[in-house]
Amino acid sequence: MNLLGWLGAGGVTEAEVRAEVWRLGARHMGEPLEGALRELADQGISPARASLLRACVQQLRRA
């Protein structure tokens, strides 16, 4: 499944992913992938946040 299809299934838009990748880079000193993985490991995140972070991880691993 391509990124757009995967994102559509989770209700996350490309714009949301781009914005969150930028914020992750800012929060995690230029390391958005590592930051997303660390945040995903946090057991207290909401399902919507987890979906967004998984989409970010997928996008960053493609780059």
Biopython code that builds the backbone (N, CA, C, O; Angstrom):
import numpy as np
from Bio.PDB.StructureBuilder import StructureBuilder

atoms = [
    (1, "MET", "N", (0.856, -1.173, 0.000)),
    (1, "MET", "CA", (0.000, 0.000, 0.000)),
    (1, "MET", "C", (0.902, 1.236, 0.000)),
    (1, "MET", "O", (1.913, 1.273, 0.700)),
    (2, "ASN", "N", (0.533, 2.235, -0.780)),
    (2, "ASN", "CA", (1.340, 3.455, -0.813)),
    (2, "ASN", "C", (1.047, 4.332, 0.398)),
    (2, "ASN", "O", (0.104, 4.084, 1.150)),
    (3, "LEU", "N", (1.866, 5.355, 0.574)),
    (3, "LEU", "CA", (1.738, 6.221, 1.748)),
    (3, "LEU", "C", (0.368, 6.886, 1.813)),
    (3, "LEU", "O", (-0.239, 6.953, 2.882)),
    (4, "LEU", "N", (-0.117, 7.373, 0.688)),
    (4, "LEU", "CA", (-1.415, 8.046, 0.711)),
    (4, "LEU", "C", (-2.533, 7.097, 1.115)),
    (4, "LEU", "O", (-3.429, 7.478, 1.868)),
    (5, "GLY", "N", (-2.488, 5.876, 0.627)),
    (5, "GLY", "CA", (-3.499, 4.901, 1.000)),
    (5, "GLY", "C", (-3.420, 4.551, 2.470)),
    (5, "GLY", "O", (-4.442, 4.424, 3.144)),
    (6, "TRP", "N", (-2.204, 4.396, 2.965)),
    (6, "TRP", "CA", (-2.025, 4.070, 4.373)),
    (6, "TRP", "C", (-2.482, 5.219, 5.257)),
    (6, "TRP", "O", (-3.135, 5.007, 6.279)),
    (7, "LEU", "N", (-2.135, 6.435, 4.856)),
    (7, "LEU", "CA", (-2.538, 7.599, 5.644)),
    (7, "LEU", "C", (-4.047, 7.772, 5.631)),
    (7, "LEU", "O", (-4.645, 8.102, 6.655)),
    (8, "GLY", "N", (-4.659, 7.553, 4.488)),
    (8, "GLY", "CA", (-6.100, 7.709, 4.395)),
    (8, "GLY", "C", (-6.835, 6.744, 5.309)),
    (8, "GLY", "O", (-7.886, 7.074, 5.860)),
    (9, "ALA", "N", (-6.283, 5.565, 5.466)),
    (9, "ALA", "CA", (-6.906, 4.571, 6.331)),
    (9, "ALA", "C", (-6.859, 4.998, 7.789)),
    (9, "ALA", "O", (-7.751, 4.648, 8.562)),
    (10, "GLY", "N", (-5.843, 5.741, 8.175)),
    (10, "GLY", "CA", (-5.703, 6.140, 9.567)),
    (10, "GLY", "C", (-6.243, 7.521, 9.859)),
    (10, "GLY", "O", (-6.234, 7.952, 11.011)),
    (11, "GLY", "N", (-6.713, 8.224, 8.847)),
    (11, "GLY", "CA", (-7.246, 9.552, 9.053)),
    (11, "GLY", "C", (-6.185, 10.626, 9.215)),
    (11, "GLY", "O", (-6.479, 11.707, 9.724)),
    (12, "VAL", "N", (-4.957, 10.354, 8.794)),
    (12, "VAL", "CA", (-3.858, 11.311, 8.905)),
    (12, "VAL", "C", (-3.556, 11.854, 7.511)),
    (12, "VAL", "O", (-3.410, 11.084, 6.562)),
    (13, "THR", "N", (-3.464, 13.164, 7.389)),
    (13, "THR", "CA", (-3.185, 13.756, 6.083)),
    (13, "THR", "C", (-1.682, 13.956, 5.886)),
    (13, "THR", "O", (-0.909, 13.966, 6.843)),
    (14, "GLU", "N", (-1.296, 14.112, 4.637)),
    (14, "GLU", "CA", (0.111, 14.386, 4.315)),
    (14, "GLU", "C", (0.576, 15.668, 4.991)),
    (14, "GLU", "O", (1.700, 15.740, 5.488)),
    (15, "ALA", "N", (-0.281, 16.672, 5.011)),
    (15, "ALA", "CA", (0.081, 17.949, 5.637)),
    (15, "ALA", "C", (0.344, 17.771, 7.125)),
    (15, "ALA", "O", (1.274, 18.369, 7.668)),
    (16, "GLU", "N", (-0.465, 16.957, 7.784)),
    (16, "GLU", "CA", (-0.251, 16.695, 9.208)),
    (16, "GLU", "C", (1.083, 15.986, 9.440)),
    (16, "GLU", "O", (1.798, 16.286, 10.396)),
    (17, "VAL", "N", (1.404, 15.053, 8.565)),
    (17, "VAL", "CA", (2.671, 14.327, 8.694)),
    (17, "VAL", "C", (3.846, 15.283, 8.495)),
    (17, "VAL", "O", (4.794, 15.275, 9.280)),
    (18, "ARG", "N", (3.785, 16.105, 7.450)),
    (18, "ARG", "CA", (4.882, 17.060, 7.205)),
    (18, "ARG", "C", (5.073, 17.987, 8.394)),
    (18, "ARG", "O", (6.201, 18.228, 8.825)),
    (19, "ALA", "N", (3.971, 18.507, 8.924)),
    (19, "ALA", "CA", (4.057, 19.425, 10.063)),
    (19, "ALA", "C", (4.623, 18.722, 11.287)),
    (19, "ALA", "O", (5.449, 19.286, 12.004)),
    (20, "GLU", "N", (4.184, 17.503, 11.527)),
    (20, "GLU", "CA", (4.664, 16.783, 12.713)),
    (20, "GLU", "C", (6.131, 16.395, 12.567)),
    (20, "GLU", "O", (6.872, 16.427, 13.550)),
    (21, "VAL", "N", (6.562, 16.033, 11.373)),
    (21, "VAL", "CA", (7.989, 15.731, 11.156)),
    (21, "VAL", "C", (8.822, 16.961, 11.488)),
    (21, "VAL", "O", (9.868, 16.848, 12.128)),
    (22, "TRP", "N", (8.374, 18.118, 11.064)),
    (22, "TRP", "CA", (9.100, 19.356, 11.370)),
    (22, "TRP", "C", (9.153, 19.574, 12.886)),
    (22, "TRP", "O", (10.209, 19.889, 13.434)),
    (23, "ARG", "N", (8.015, 19.405, 13.555)),
    (23, "ARG", "CA", (7.980, 19.596, 15.015)),
    (23, "ARG", "C", (8.844, 18.567, 15.736)),
    (23, "ARG", "O", (9.513, 18.896, 16.716)),
    (24, "LEU", "N", (8.832, 17.332, 15.260)),
    (24, "LEU", "CA", (9.677, 16.303, 15.863)),
    (24, "LEU", "C", (11.151, 16.677, 15.737)),
    (24, "LEU", "O", (11.924, 16.514, 16.681)),
    (25, "GLY", "N", (11.530, 17.176, 14.575)),
    (25, "GLY", "CA", (12.916, 17.609, 14.389)),
    (25, "GLY", "C", (13.290, 18.727, 15.337)),
    (25, "GLY", "O", (14.401, 18.753, 15.866)),
    (26, "ALA", "N", (12.373, 19.648, 15.554)),
    (26, "ALA", "CA", (12.641, 20.765, 16.462)),
    (26, "ALA", "C", (12.744, 20.279, 17.905)),
    (26, "ALA", "O", (13.620, 20.719, 18.648)),
    (27, "ARG", "N", (11.851, 19.373, 18.303)),
    (27, "ARG", "CA", (11.856, 18.868, 19.686)),
    (27, "ARG", "C", (13.016, 17.938, 19.979)),
    (27, "ARG", "O", (13.484, 17.861, 21.114)),
    (28, "HIS", "N", (13.479, 17.234, 18.962)),
    (28, "HIS", "CA", (14.491, 16.189, 19.171)),
    (28, "HIS", "C", (15.813, 16.534, 18.483)),
    (28, "HIS", "O", (16.499, 15.659, 17.954)),
    (29, "MET", "N", (16.149, 17.792, 18.501)),
    (29, "MET", "CA", (17.453, 18.292, 18.032)),
    (29, "MET", "C", (17.840, 17.774, 16.644)),
    (29, "MET", "O", (18.942, 17.265, 16.441)),
    (30, "GLY", "N", (16.915, 17.915, 15.701)),
    (30, "GLY", "CA", (17.208, 17.560, 14.320)),
    (30, "GLY", "C", (17.131, 16.073, 14.012)),
    (30, "GLY", "O", (17.568, 15.644, 12.943)),
    (31, "GLU", "N", (16.593, 15.289, 14.911)),
    (31, "GLU", "CA", (16.482, 13.837, 14.722)),
    (31, "GLU", "C", (15.015, 13.411, 14.800)),
    (31, "GLU", "O", (14.604, 12.795, 15.784)),
    (32, "PRO", "N", (14.220, 13.732, 13.773)),
    (32, "PRO", "CA", (12.785, 13.439, 13.856)),
    (32, "PRO", "C", (12.452, 11.949, 13.912)),
    (32, "PRO", "O", (11.509, 11.564, 14.603)),
    (33, "LEU", "N", (13.196, 11.108, 13.208)),
    (33, "LEU", "CA", (12.893, 9.679, 13.227)),
    (33, "LEU", "C", (13.121, 9.103, 14.620)),
    (33, "LEU", "O", (12.264, 8.398, 15.152)),
    (34, "GLU", "N", (14.257, 9.398, 15.201)),
    (34, "GLU", "CA", (14.547, 8.893, 16.539)),
    (34, "GLU", "C", (13.549, 9.447, 17.553)),
    (34, "GLU", "O", (13.132, 8.747, 18.476)),
    (35, "GLY", "N", (13.176, 10.709, 17.369)),
    (35, "GLY", "CA", (12.190, 11.312, 18.260)),
    (35, "GLY", "C", (10.832, 10.647, 18.153)),
    (35, "GLY", "O", (10.176, 10.391, 19.162)),
    (36, "ALA", "N", (10.412, 10.368, 16.930)),
    (36, "ALA", "CA", (9.115, 9.710, 16.735)),
    (36, "ALA", "C", (9.118, 8.325, 17.365)),
    (36, "ALA", "O", (8.138, 7.921, 17.990)),
    (37, "LEU", "N", (10.206, 7.604, 17.203)),
    (37, "LEU", "CA", (10.298, 6.266, 17.787)),
    (37, "LEU", "C", (10.279, 6.325, 19.311)),
    (37, "LEU", "O", (9.653, 5.486, 19.959)),
    (38, "ARG", "N", (10.960, 7.309, 19.882)),
    (38, "ARG", "CA", (10.951, 7.467, 21.341)),
    (38, "ARG", "C", (9.542, 7.802, 21.838)),
    (38, "ARG", "O", (9.074, 7.251, 22.835)),
    (39, "GLU", "N", (8.876, 8.715, 21.123)),
    (39, "GLU", "CA", (7.530, 9.111, 21.539)),
    (39, "GLU", "C", (6.539, 7.959, 21.378)),
    (39, "GLU", "O", (5.612, 7.824, 22.177)),
    (40, "LEU", "N", (6.729, 7.132, 20.354)),
    (40, "LEU", "CA", (5.860, 5.966, 20.172)),
    (40, "LEU", "C", (6.025, 4.963, 21.310)),
    (40, "LEU", "O", (5.081, 4.253, 21.654)),
    (41, "ALA", "N", (7.197, 4.906, 21.882)),
    (41, "ALA", "CA", (7.461, 3.970, 22.982)),
    (41, "ALA", "C", (6.747, 4.387, 24.264)),
    (41, "ALA", "O", (6.586, 3.570, 25.171)),
    (42, "ASP", "N", (6.316, 5.641, 24.353)),
    (42, "ASP", "CA", (5.604, 6.129, 25.531)),
    (42, "ASP", "C", (4.219, 5.478, 25.577)),
    (42, "ASP", "O", (3.431, 5.609, 24.640)),
    (43, "GLN", "N", (3.943, 4.796, 26.643)),
    (43, "GLN", "CA", (2.667, 4.072, 26.777)),
    (43, "GLN", "C", (1.464, 4.996, 26.957)),
    (43, "GLN", "O", (0.329, 4.551, 26.788)),
    (44, "GLY", "N", (1.678, 6.257, 27.292)),
    (44, "GLY", "CA", (0.570, 7.155, 27.582)),
    (44, "GLY", "C", (0.027, 7.936, 26.401)),
    (44, "GLY", "O", (-0.788, 8.836, 26.603)),
    (45, "ILE", "N", (0.440, 7.634, 25.177)),
    (45, "ILE", "CA", (-0.034, 8.432, 24.044)),
    (45, "ILE", "C", (-1.388, 7.921, 23.561)),
    (45, "ILE", "O", (-1.732, 6.750, 23.718)),
    (46, "SER", "N", (-2.133, 8.834, 22.975)),
    (46, "SER", "CA", (-3.466, 8.486, 22.466)),
    (46, "SER", "C", (-3.343, 7.681, 21.170)),
    (46, "SER", "O", (-2.307, 7.732, 20.507)),
    (47, "PRO", "N", (-4.382, 6.948, 20.810)),
    (47, "PRO", "CA", (-4.365, 6.210, 19.535)),
    (47, "PRO", "C", (-4.169, 7.134, 18.332)),
    (47, "PRO", "O", (-3.479, 6.764, 17.382)),
    (48, "ALA", "N", (-4.759, 8.320, 18.355)),
    (48, "ALA", "CA", (-4.605, 9.259, 17.237)),
    (48, "ALA", "C", (-3.161, 9.725, 17.128)),
    (48, "ALA", "O", (-2.621, 9.814, 16.026)),
    (49, "ARG", "N", (-2.529, 10.024, 18.262)),
    (49, "ARG", "CA", (-1.128, 10.447, 18.275)),
    (49, "ARG", "C", (-0.231, 9.318, 17.783)),
    (49, "ARG", "O", (0.704, 9.554, 17.019)),
    (50, "ALA", "N", (-0.511, 8.099, 18.216)),
    (50, "ALA", "CA", (0.270, 6.946, 17.776)),
    (50, "ALA", "C", (0.157, 6.769, 16.262)),
    (50, "ALA", "O", (1.145, 6.457, 15.597)),
    (51, "SER", "N", (-1.029, 6.964, 15.728)),
    (51, "SER", "CA", (-1.234, 6.844, 14.286)),
    (51, "SER", "C", (-0.418, 7.890, 13.538)),
    (51, "SER", "O", (0.209, 7.586, 12.524)),
    (52, "LEU", "N", (-0.427, 9.120, 14.038)),
    (52, "LEU", "CA", (0.354, 10.187, 13.411)),
    (52, "LEU", "C", (1.844, 9.885, 13.479)),
    (52, "LEU", "O", (2.556, 10.066, 12.491)),
    (53, "LEU", "N", (2.320, 9.433, 14.619)),
    (53, "LEU", "CA", (3.746, 9.120, 14.759)),
    (53, "LEU", "C", (4.151, 7.952, 13.868)),
    (53, "LEU", "O", (5.240, 7.969, 13.293)),
    (54, "ARG", "N", (3.297, 6.939, 13.741)),
    (54, "ARG", "CA", (3.612, 5.820, 12.838)),
    (54, "ARG", "C", (3.695, 6.302, 11.389)),
    (54, "ARG", "O", (4.555, 5.849, 10.633)),
    (55, "ALA", "N", (2.810, 7.213, 11.003)),
    (55, "ALA", "CA", (2.861, 7.775, 9.648)),
    (55, "ALA", "C", (4.163, 8.560, 9.451)),
    (55, "ALA", "O", (4.768, 8.502, 8.380)),
    (56, "CYS", "N", (4.585, 9.284, 10.473)),
    (56, "CYS", "CA", (5.851, 10.031, 10.392)),
    (56, "CYS", "C", (7.029, 9.076, 10.238)),
    (56, "CYS", "O", (7.920, 9.311, 9.421)),
    (57, "VAL", "N", (7.036, 8.008, 11.017)),
    (57, "VAL", "CA", (8.114, 7.018, 10.942)),
    (57, "VAL", "C", (8.168, 6.436, 9.537)),
    (57, "VAL", "O", (9.240, 6.316, 8.945)),
    (58, "GLN", "N", (7.015, 6.079, 9.016)),
    (58, "GLN", "CA", (6.985, 5.492, 7.661)),
    (58, "GLN", "C", (7.531, 6.483, 6.634)),
    (58, "GLN", "O", (8.331, 6.111, 5.776)),
    (59, "GLN", "N", (7.108, 7.720, 6.719)),
    (59, "GLN", "CA", (7.573, 8.736, 5.775)),
    (59, "GLN", "C", (9.081, 8.961, 5.909)),
    (59, "GLN", "O", (9.785, 9.048, 4.904)),
    (60, "LEU", "N", (9.567, 9.054, 7.118)),
    (60, "LEU", "CA", (10.996, 9.311, 7.348)),
    (60, "LEU", "C", (11.856, 8.130, 6.907)),
    (60, "LEU", "O", (12.977, 8.331, 6.438)),
    (61, "ARG", "N", (11.372, 6.945, 7.042)),
    (61, "ARG", "CA", (12.153, 5.775, 6.607)),
    (61, "ARG", "C", (12.212, 5.684, 5.083)),
    (61, "ARG", "O", (13.140, 5.088, 4.537)),
    (62, "ARG", "N", (11.250, 6.259, 4.405)),
    (62, "ARG", "CA", (11.268, 6.281, 2.932)),
    (62, "ARG", "C", (12.287, 7.264, 2.389)),
    (62, "ARG", "O", (12.843, 7.069, 1.308)),
    (63, "ALA", "N", (12.526, 8.327, 3.152)),
    (63, "ALA", "CA", (13.388, 9.420, 2.678)),
    (63, "ALA", "C", (14.848, 9.037, 2.624)),
    (63, "ALA", "O", (15.687, 9.855, 2.245)),
]
sb = StructureBuilder()
sb.init_structure("model")
sb.init_model(0)
sb.init_chain("A")
sb.init_seg("    ")
for serial, (resi, resn, name, xyz) in enumerate(atoms, 1):
    if name == "N":
        sb.init_residue(resn, " ", resi, " ")
    sb.init_atom(name, np.array(xyz, "f"), 0.0, 1.0, " ", f" {name:<3s}", serial, name[0])
structure = sb.get_structure()
